[in-house]
Amino acid sequence: MSERFNNRKNNELRNIKFTMDYTKHALSSILVEFGDTKVIVTASVDEKAPKWMEKDDPRGWVTAEYSLLPTSTHTRCQRERTKLSGRTQEIQRLIGRSLRSCVDLEKMTGLTITIDADVIQADGGTRCASICGGYLALEQAVKKLLEQGLIKENPVIEPIAAVSVGIIDGEVKLDLDYAEDSHAQVDSNVVMTKSGKIIEFQTTAEGNPYEKEQLYQILETAQKAIQDIIAMY
């Protein structure tokens, strides 16, 4: 078994921390830390449905936006001012899909909650950290909307979380940092509910194909970790 940074075991998460009410003006805000990955996640609400939604549609909506601070990575990345990269679009759609899967949209009629995930320091697993922080920000926002009387019932069905898993030198390893992720032969991002239902299971062979038994091992490793993350909420 190869050694990992800080002598982590293959099935061991990095140090994870959630700092609540991190900013002043957002409806809710969380600083999420997965090791050296740090993401500020905020929630805001518009008292109207999206423009594309039919007027008689009983649903509200949850959407997400994601961005990297220019100095969040080893070399400065450009701000995406006018056109989003394919990677950014894919990640924010993943965050939005994941969060919509854990709420009853018909219990938030006429409201749009936007989750903003801004990566201030990237060291692997930014989309998974954003989903975990996004769920917490959504949950805190819903509590405030209930207190304000803008919604009558709690739309949250159950908590969700996400984690990365990879195969490096034939070994399944949990919660990859950047150095590990860049050398992984198989890269996976798993989003699941507290009850163990799968929301997303993105698994790609970056090099050689992998065995079905390894796929099951990835899923089982992720499920245990996701339960551990949800217990931290």
C-alpha positions, 0 to 999 in steps of 0.5 A: 500500500503506497503512502499518502500525504499526512499518512492518510489511509486509503479509506480516510477523508481529509480534515473536513470543516464547515464554518457557518454564517461565514459572510454577512449579507447572504441568506446563508453562508458556509466556508467549506474546507476539505483539506487545503480545498476551501470553498465559500458557499452562499444561498440567496433567494428571489421571490419569483420562479425562473423566467422559463417556468410556466406560470401555472407550474407549482414548483419553485427552483434551486440552481447553482453557480460555480467559479474559481478565484483566479489565484485559487490554483497554482497558476492564475486562472482567468475570470470567466466574465462573458463565457463559461468554460465547459468544465464550469458549466458541467460542475454547476449543473452537477451542483444544481441537479444534486441539490434539486434531488433532495428537495420537494420543489412544490413546497417552495412555489414561486421561489428561486434559491441560488447557491453560489460556490466560489473556490478560494483555494483548490486542492482537488475535490472542489465540486464535491466540497461545493455540493456538501457546502451547497446542501448546508447552505440550502438547509440553513436558507430553508430554515430562515424562509420558514421563519419568515413565512415565505414557505409553509413546509420544509421542502428538504427531503433528506441530506446529501453529500459528495466525495471523490474516489480514485484508483491510483496504482491499482489501489482505491483511494478516498477524497483525492487531493490535487496531486493524487487526482492528477495521477489517478488512473480512474477518477470518480465523483459520487453524490448520495443521499443519507439513506444511500440512494445514488444521485450521481456516480461519475466514474471514468478511466483516465488510463486503462479500463477498470474491473467491475469489482473495483467499481463496487469498491469505489461505490462502497468506499464513497458511501461510507465516507458520505455517511461520515460527512453527513454526520458532520453537518 
